[in-house]
Amino acid sequence: MAQPEKALEALLEEDRLFYPPQDFALQANVRDQGIYQGAQKDPEAFWAAQAESLDWYKRWDQVLEWKPPFAKWFVNGRLNVAHNCIDRHLKTARKNKAAIIWEGEPGDSRILTYQQLYYEVTRFANVLKGLGVKRGDRVTLYLPMVPELPIAMLACARIGAPHSVVFGGFAAEALRDRINDAQAKVVITADGGYRRGQVVPLKKNVDMALEGTPSVEKVVVVRRIGGPFETPMRQGRDLWWHDLIGAAPLHCPPEEMDAEDMLYILYTSGTTGKPKGVVHTTGGYLTGVSTTHRMIFDLKEDDIYWCTADIGWVTGHSYIVYGPLANGATSVMYEGAPDFPARDRFWAIIEKYGVTLLYTAPTAIRTFMKWGPQWPERRDLSSLRLLGTVGEPINPEAWIWYHRHIGGGRCPIVDTWWQTETGMILISPLPGITSLKPGSATVPFPGVDAQVVDENGRPVPKGSGGYLVLKSPWPAMLRTIYGDPQRYVNQYWSRWEGMYFTGDGAKWDEDGYFWVLGRVDDVINVAGHRIGTMEVESALVDHPTVAEAAVIGRAHEVKGQALAAFVILKEGVRAVPELISELKEHVARKIGSLARPEDIIFTAELPKTRSGKIMRRLLRDVAEGRSLGDTTTLADPTVVATLSAKEAKAWSGEGG
Ligand code: PRX
């Protein structure tokens, strides 16, 4: 496998080209290159035509109202997302089609047809109403990957209550912050979830989080584990899902929502310590995710589609729940780890259900590469016809491995670039017409205006690198940061006039292909999960022994990037090896294990510019063992030399 520092080089030197296989191209949903010119000429007409395929109570008066940077799509249109994802399919042959095929980690499974999903969702919508949840009230969902998660999301959408899903890997404190920011009225959780055979005690985390959340009135608890696993329930506040749903009436008329009503809030990391509540709305979002899902994954009526993400992230929202269900697809959902009970679990699921479309992350692919091709070889993967990736740049080596060992050399790969904020895929091949270059997300989706610009916001010439921006609004774009519109403006729209800044660096090649190279801000992408350096730094300085901390992302063979924390201890505290694990645990306890630093490096000082800014580039060089470049702006050049010596100690094991 390529060394991490070689990965970027390999990416930039990649020049292989893969044409769409002829048999695939002939049957593809999109076969005509003209789609790009048409959409470019009149993006509003393009999106309006897509929106026509949804069910509207009232058609829109205007496709787009753009008062930069605030957009309204399908102005005055009225629709309901749950109706579009469920009810309208019941009048067709999809009524008895599997909507969700769910596979539990221990091996249990459950299949919900569209009709069954309807009953579950309408009953739970009535449960929510019974608990006093009204249109506009926020509901926090902190659940494992069980069917009750999409059911609860769709029930919220049905009654017009925005949901805020918090990934089950977040710790109590992170959950509390998100509940409080959204001012949620109800929290939905489970007694626990399975992960590699272990139980993750979700309800216990909720109990801790709820010590400081005055807005929460009720907690609904799904029994996932049961048996001897004890779950204390607080009288008057905590209720079992199965008790409530058993007593709930069937049928619940969907609320007629405005196209611009909030569908959900999803928190993501930014450049400050406080996570941002990204707001997505109804009409444009559903148009964007259903269109991209249909065209990019080449969805056909009999496809079995599996996105391996967790619904706690945007990929799960848009491409497990809303996009696929709006399209009447069969969507597979898996609860657990890829190596439980053995390293062929993914391939076993593909064989068991005959998965045709697979969407996963580069970090997973690199893990599979490490485990070796003998695991997929044990299973029949011949049902697969298209593969996708998302979340981070894919190194060409992993791309080729995926193509050969999972796709059998016959499946196109759609490398899809997008973000929590964009709501939908914005840069991706259309598999029937786009030639692929391993490592490149290829070209913007029809109607999407992406560009690479320089420091001054001017487009770079072909063959050059710069910053990735979006120059016009798209239907699924975030509308604001919950409760903080000014932050929305500052964060995304202030660097250059009239442009949305993605936070990513990218190269635009001679053929006009985009090569997204990664974040250029203080956001780190660890195994496809977004983590803000400031969040981890605040968690560290919250520890009684820590005076100051600086966190950077260093290259990691499997995770893409890993967190390295440079820590200055308080006077008199000794840098003993036990403190390293203590600090790692402390961060995991405060944020969640996804933010646990890979390395803790004790240092006496941090390299700062004369104006006091920490020079993260230098820290990255130190953490990756590279020779240091120009350090002339450093306030105290000796700091780096001392750091390097410490760093050498940490690697050799002396530092722990
Ligand atoms: O840096 C880009 C990277 O993931 C970031 C967005 O993270 P998040 O909001 O958590 O959403 C992830 C799933 C949509 C982006 O700013 N990223 C995502 N997809 C790709 C990517 N980088 C390169 N290639 C991709 N295909």
Residues whose N, C-alpha, C, O or C-beta is under 5 A from the ligand:
A	BS01	PRX	T315 T389 V390 G391 E392 P393 D415 T416 W417 W418 Q419 T420 E421 A441 T502 D504 V516 G518 R519 G528 R530
